[in-house]
């Protein structure tokens, strides 16, 4: 009882400190859509869905996790047994089926511990670089100690005849009882007390260690983001200025969910392993960022997070691709942490890369990051006969949201031209806004300039609502994400469809009849399309309709960024290796002739990468390839 009281007091003291610390965090709305949260808890926690995406490590972790769920009642049984060796938990302690499960999962936990040690000590994957491996080793040792002492206790109980369940139902313990029989009288007491003391030590150590995730990860999953991964939280500028949260400068500026994020990190390095910045030799590691914020938070430091916990380069290296969030088994929202750090640096400290400042000034002055006059937005459509929607005109069935890159960049322009021609061929009633279309605001928002984003969002929503627009088609995944997922926060709710989805539908309906050519095509999934918004099948339908598909190793939801996201398109890549070149080399290694894309930013970045690496590839948007295939079917023989 004394040991239980001491351990409970130490654990309770630390738990109360952590609870008060989290309660001091800024508000975060995470109590919506409870059924979806329960489903996430069932899939990601109980079902270990994300961990099982990697079979061997996933099974290892699942064995340990499920084992502790099954073995949890044995803690109460052991506490009773430590006081009275002939007593047990009513009913459950006498059940043969439960004794069988205890034996089975005790062995599985041991197998899981051994597997974990082999992975960490023999395989030594790079993703563990920077993690607290000694603490992890100690935790594994404690887990092993818990199950070994449990098996020794049960086997000595059986040898002494103290078991309340049929011994045959516990085959492992029953077999061990023959071995420990000579020492069973004293081993029974030693094993049960060792079991209890290791559990209590584990409980106390856990609360003070870097591995709090064992206690709080399930809670973090429940409060995870229910909206699409690419969605950012709105800053409410209507509040009194003193109540407006301009991102995060210090640990005390973090929301309670972000504080919980930092405590939930398992240090598994899955985020680090897939991060484009980290993979190309840049300072950013999503794992180390969260760990640094945790140390800053638990240390109660009131110094700025940047540069005291993380350096400026870490904040600006992020391409907001979301690979880290997709892989994280405990639903940490790394991108949101980085955007909040950027928001403070941009809006409060006016501290950002010089070239990013040029982009932000252009957006503020010209309503587009290219700094071009809005009157130039229709130059791409000259001679195509595309209707420009004027105030008072009847709304079209489909508004074609062209976006800034197709309007102002020559290489990205071809996708808009091809999309317009295909919609005309399919007799789609569509129109464009022309000069009334401003940038959706994504580059400003991802840069951290929420002011400029909200101004542009407000203007665009007013224009779209005033025009009676219901359905929007866009070639840009960033426009697609912002218009569809973020504009509802500002009063703009529309059916937003990516052009690959729309065009694939026209092909299925027989309104477009492409004839496949013999070119080999490898398709690059855009992060904001495939990972943030789960559009993966329709682009592949188009690839199959126009040529012969060959996949890159990193594809679909596990795609590798082109390097343009997070407003990085307007920032020089001064550290490490260029991300776009890395992706181009991967595409070239497939042996494909054509690198197909579905994003104007990807078109520009990967075309640059082809030129810089000298790869034997041609970069085309899928709409361009589809238009060629449709013309081929009509005998036009056009080539992009």
N, C-alpha and C positions, 0 to 999 in steps of 0.2 A: 504493500500500500504506500509506503514511504517513497519508493522509487516512482510509482505511478503519479503521486502528488508532485514530486519534484519535476518530473518530465512534463507533466501537464502544465505546471506553472511556467516553466521556461518556454514551452511551445506557445502557450496562451499569451504570454507577454510579447513575444515576437509577432504573433498573429494580430494582436491588437494594434501594434505599431504599424504593421503593413496595411491593416484596414483603415486606420486613421490617415495614413499617407495617401491611400487611394481616394478616400473621401475628400481630400484636399484638392484633388485634380479638377480641372475644368469640366463643365458639363459635356456629355455626349449622349445623343438620343439613340439608345440601343435596347429599347424595350418594345419595339414594334414587331409585328409578324411573328408572334410566339410559336405558332405551328411550324414555320420554316426553321426557327431556331432549334426546336425540339428535333426536327428531322436531321439538321446538321449535327446535333449532338449524337444522335443515334448512328449516323453514317461515319463521322470523322473521329468520334471518341470511342463509342462501343464497337463500331465496325472497323475502326482503324483504316478507313478508306485511303487516306492520303499516304500513310506509311506503307500500305500494301501495294502501292504503285511500283515499289522496288521490292521484289519478292523476298530475297533472303533477309535484308535488314528489317523488312516489314514483318515477316513471320517471327523474327527474333523479338522485336518489340511487342508484337501482339501476344506472343507466348508469355512474356513477363507481365504485360498489362492484364490480360485475361486471367492469368494465374493469380494475381493479387486480388482480383474481384472474387474469384472462387475461394481463395484462402482467407479472405478478410474475417469470416466468422471464427476462424481458428485462433484469432487474437483473443477473443472473449473466452474461448475454450481453454486456451493456455493460461489466461489470468485466473480462471477458476481452478485449473489443474495445479497451478503453482501453490495455491492455498490448500487444496485438498486433492491429492492424487487420484482419489476414487470418485470424484465428482466431475460432471461435464455439463455442457449446455443442454437444457431440456430439449427433447425431441431430435433436433438436428445432430447433436453429438452422438446419438445412438444409431443413426441411419447408415446402413451399409453403402448405399449409393453415394452418399456424401463422402464417406471414407475413401471410396474409389476415386472420386473426383479430386480429393485432396492429394492422394498419391500421384495421380496422373499429372496434375498441374504443378505439383512440386518438382517433378522430373522435368516437365516442359520449361519451367522457370530456370532450372539449372542449365538445361540445354541452351536456353536463350542467353544466359549470362556467359556461358563458354563461347557462344557464337559472337556475342558482342566483344569479348576480349580478343578473339581471333581477328575480327574486323579492325579493331583499334590497334592491336599490337603487331599483327602480321601483315594484313593488307595495307594498313595506314593510309586511307584515302585522304586526298588533299583537302577535302571539305572540313576536316577537323582542325586545320591550321588556325590557331588563335583561340581554340576552345580550351576550357579548363579540364584537361584530361585526367589530371591527378584526382580531382574531386569526383569525376565520373568513375574512375577506377575504385575509389573508396565506396561509392554508392553501390557499384556492382558487387564489391566484396561484402557489404552489409546485406544486400539482397541474397547473395549466396549463403551467408551465415544464417539468415532467417529460415530458408528452406531446408538447409542441412540440419540445423538444430531441431526443426519440426519433424523431419524424418527420423532422427535419432530418438527424439522423445516418443513418437508413436511406436517405433520398433521396440523400445525398452518397455513401454506400457504393455504391448502384446506379450513380450517375454514374461512379464510379471502377472499377466492376467488382469490388468487394470482397464483394458479396453472395453468400452460399452457398446461397440459395434462388432459385427462378425469379422474376425481377423482375415478371413478369406477374401473379403471385399477390399482389403488394402494389400494387394500383392507385393508391392515394393517394401512397405514397412514390415509385412509378415516375413518376407525373405530375409530382411536385415535382422529381424528379431532372433534368428538362429545364430547370427554372428555376434550380437551384443549380449546374448543371454548371460554369459559369465559375469559381466559388469553391469547388468541391468539395474540392480538395486540402487547403486549410487548414480549411474548414468541417467536414470529417469529424472532425478532431482536436478542434476547438473544441466541436462538438456533443456528442461522446461524453463529453468531460470535463465539460462543463456538465451533461449528463444525470446523470452519476455524482455530481457535487458537489451538485446540487440534491436528489437522493435522500438523500444522507448528511445534508445540512442539514435536510431534512424529518424524518428519523429523530430527530435530536438535538432539534430544536425541539419535535417532538411530545411527547417525554418530559417536557419542562419546561413545556408550555403548558397552557391550560385545556381543551384538546381531546384529553385522554387517551382519549376514547371510541373513537377510531380504532383504538387498540391493545387496549382491554379490553372493548369492548361485546359482542363475540361470547362472551367468557368469562362476562359477566354474564347473558346470555340463557341460557346452559347451566345456570347455577346459580339460575335463576328459580324462583318458587313453583310447585309442581306441584299444590297443593291449590286449591280454589276461591278466587277473589280475596278473598272476604269473610272468610276464615279468618285468625285471629290465632294467633301462637305462644304456647304455654303457658309460664308461669313455674313452675318446679319449686321449690315451697316446702319440699319434703322435704330438699333439700340443706342442708348447714351454712350458717348465715346469711351467713358471709363469702363463700360461693360463689354466693349467689342474686343474679341480675341484676335489679334493680328499675328496668327501663327504662334510659334513657340521660340522664345528667347532663352528661357531658363527651364529647369526641371519642373518648377512650380507652374509653368504655363502649359504643361502637357495635360490632355484630358485624362479622366480616370481610366478610360479604355486604353489609351496609350501607355499609361503607367502599368496597367495590367499586362499589356503586350510585353513590356520589358521584363517583367517577372516571369512570363510564360516561356521565354526563349529556352529551347532545349539544347542549344549550341550544337545541333546536329550538322550544320553547315550545308543543308540542302539548298538554301537560298544563295549562299556564296558560290556553290558549285555551278549554278545556272546563270549567275549575274553577268551580263555582257561586259559591264565595266570591269569587274574583277577578272573575268576571263581574258581581257586584253591588257592586263598589267596596270590598271588604274587603282588609286587608293581606296575606292569604295568597296566595302564588303557589307552587304545588308546585315549579316550576322554580327559583325564587329560594331556596326553602328548601333544596333539594338543593345548589345552588351555594354557599350560605352554609355548609352543613355541610362541603362539600369544602374551602373556603378555611380553615375552622377546623381541619380535620383536617391538611391539608398544611402549615399554619402551626405545627403541633405545639403549639397552644394548649391549656392545661389549665384554662382558665376555663370556667365553665358555658356550654353551648350557648345556653340561655335565661337571661338576655336578651342575652348578648354576641354571638351569631351571629344569632339570630332573636328577635323580641319575643314576649311572652306572647300577644298577640292572634292572631298567626299560628298558634300551636299550638291555640287554642280555636276558631278560625273553621272548622276542617275538619268537614265533614258525613260523612266516610268513605264517600262515594258511589262511589269507585273509578274515576271518569271519567279521572283522571290516569293510573292504572295501565293502564287499558284502552288508552289512546292511546299510551302510551310505547313507542317502537320498540325500546328496549333493556331493557325489563322491570324498570325501577326500581320499587321498592315504597314509594311515597311515604307511603301510609296507615300502613304499619308503622313508618316513621320517626316520624310524628306521634304514634302511640299510645305508642311508647317514650318520647318526650318527656313525654307526659301521665302515663305511669306514674310517672316519677320525680317530677314535680311533685305528683302526688296522694299517692302512697304514702310518699315520702321527705320532701318539703318541705311537704306539706299546703297547697298553693297552687293554688287553682282559683276560678272564678267563684262568687260567693256563692249564686246560685240553684241551681248545680250541687251545692253542698254540701247544700242542702235535699233535693234528689232522692236523694243518696247516703245521707243519714240516714234518709229514709223507706224506702229499700230495705233498709237494715240493720235497721231497727226493725220494719217491717211486711211485708217480703218483696215489696214492689211500689213502683214510683216514684210512685204516687198517694198513698201514705200511708194507704190505706184498710184497714179490718180484712179479714183473709182470709175471714171469714164472709160478706162481701158479694159474694164471687166468683160466687155462683149467682143473684144477684138478676135478672140479665138473662134467665134461663131460667124464671122463675116462670110457671107455667101452661102450659108447653110439654111437660111430661111427659118431659123429658130425664133419662136415667139418670145418677146420680152414683155413680161407682165407689167402693165401700167396701173397706176392707182385707179380703182373703179372698174377694172376689167374683171370678167367672170373668172373664178378660180379654175385652173386646169385640173384634170384628174390626178396629174402628177406634177409636182414642182421639182425641177432638176436643180439641186443645190450644187453649183459648180465647184465652189471652193477657191481659195486663193492660188494654190499651186497650179492647177490647170488654167486659171485665168492669166497668170503672169509668168509662168515658166514654160519655155518652149518645149522641153522634153516631157513635161507633165501634160501639156496641152493635148497631145494625141489621144489620151484616154477620154477627155471630154468630147472631142470631135467624134471619136468612134462611138461613144455612148449615145450621143445625139443622133447620129446616122442610124444606129440600130433601132432606137425608139421610133424614128421616122419610118423605117422599114416595117416595123411591127404595128404601125398606125396607132401609136400611143399618143394620147392627148396630153402634151406636156408644155411647159414654159419655163423660162428662167427669170430671175429678178433683175439681172444686169447690174447697173450701178447701185441699185438699192440693196444688193447683197453685200453685207460687210463680213469681215472675218468672224468666224464663230467664237473666237476668243481663246481657243485651246492653248496656243503658244504662250499667251500672257498668263493664263491660269496655271499652267504647268511650270512656268518660270517663277510663279509666286506673286504675280501682280493681279490680285483679285479685283482691285478697283477697275482696271481696264477691262478685264473679262466681264464683270457685271454690267459695265456700261454698254459694251458691244452686245451682250446677251439681251439686255433690255431693249435696245434698238431693233435687233433682229426679231425678237418675239413680237414687238409692236407691228413690225412690217408684215410678218407672216400671219399674225392673227387678223390684221387689217385686210389682208388679201384673201382671207378665208381658206388658207391652205390646210389640207387634211393629211396628204401623203407626200413624202419627200423622198427622192432618190438622190444619193450622192456617191461619188467615186472615192471620197476620202474617208478612211476609217476614223480619223480624228473628228471630222465633221459628224460622221455617223454616231460616234460615241457621245459627243457633246450635245448635238441636237436631240438625240433620242433619250439619253440618260440624265443629262444635267439641265437642259432647258425646262423640264417640268417644274423644277424648283423656282422658276422665274415666270411661271404662267404660260409656258409654251408646251403643249402636249400634242404630239403629232405621231403618225405612223411613219417611222424613218426606216428606209430600206437601203442596204448597200447595193451598189450597181451589180455586183456579182450575183446577189440573190435575185434581183429583178430580172437580169438578163437570163439567168438559168431558168427562171420561171417562164419567160417567153419562149425559150428553146423547148421546154417540156410541153408547152401548149401548142407547139407547132407554128408559132408566129414568126420564129426565126429558124431557118433550116441550114445549119452549117454542114460543110463537108470536111471531115478531118484530113489534114495533110500528113506528111511523113516526118515532120520535124519532131525531135525529142525535146520535151519541155520539163523543166523542174520548176515547181511552184514555190514561191517564198510566201509563207503566211505572215501577214502583218500582225504585230502584237495587239493592236487595238481592235483588230477584227477577230482573229482566231482565239486569242487568250482572254482578252477583256470581254468579248461579246459572243464567243462561241459560234462564229460563222466559219465553218471549215469544210462542210460538204459541198456547198454550191460552187465555190471556186473550182473544186476538183471536177465537178460535173462539166464545167466549161473547158477545163484542160483536156478531159477525155473527148470532148466534142470537137476539139480543134487539132489535136496531135497525140503524140505518144508520151504518156506521163512517166516520170522517174522521180522518186522522192529523195530529198536530202535527209540525212540522219536526224536532224533536229527539225521536226515538222509539227503541224497542227498546233495544239495547245502548248507544246514544248518547243516552239519555234525560237529562233535566235534573232534578236533585233537587228534592224538595218543601221541603227545608230542615230535616227532622227528624232525619236520621241523625247518628251520632256523638254521641248524647245531646244534640244541639242542640235537641231538642223541649223540653227543660227549661231552656234558657238563653235569655235575652233577646237579640234581634238588634239590638245597639246601633250597629253600624258598617255603613255602606253602605246599600243598598236591600234590603228583605226578599226572600229567595229565593222564598218561597211566592207572593208577589205577581207576581214575574217569570214564574213558571210559569203562573199563572192568566191573565195577559195573553196568553201564547202560546196557551193553550187557547181563550180567548175569540176570538182572531183567526181561528180555524178556522171560526167561525160555528155551531159545535155548540151544541145546547141542554143537553146533559148531559156532565159531566166524570166519566168512570168511573175508578175506582181499584180496587186489589187489595191495599190495605194500610191498617190502621186509623190509622197515623201520618199517611199521606197524606190520609186522610179528614179528619182534624182540621186539618192544616196548610192544605190546599187550600180547605176550607170557610171557614177564617179568611181566606184570601186573597181568596175571592169576596166576603165581607162587607166587607173593607177596601178593595177596589178598586171595588166596586159592579158587578162583571161580571154579565152576564145568563146565569148558569150555575147548574145544580144539580149537586151532588156526591153520587154514590152509589157504593157498593161494587158490584162485579159480581154478587156473590151476591144482593144486593137486586134488581138489575135482572133477574136470571135468575128469581128467585122471582115477580116481577111477570109475566114472560113465560109462566111455567108456569101461573100462575093464570089468565092470559088464555086459555090453551089449554083450561082446564077450565071456562071461562065465568065465572071469578070476578071478572075485571075489576079486580083489586087494583092499586093504585099505591103506590109506595114513598113 
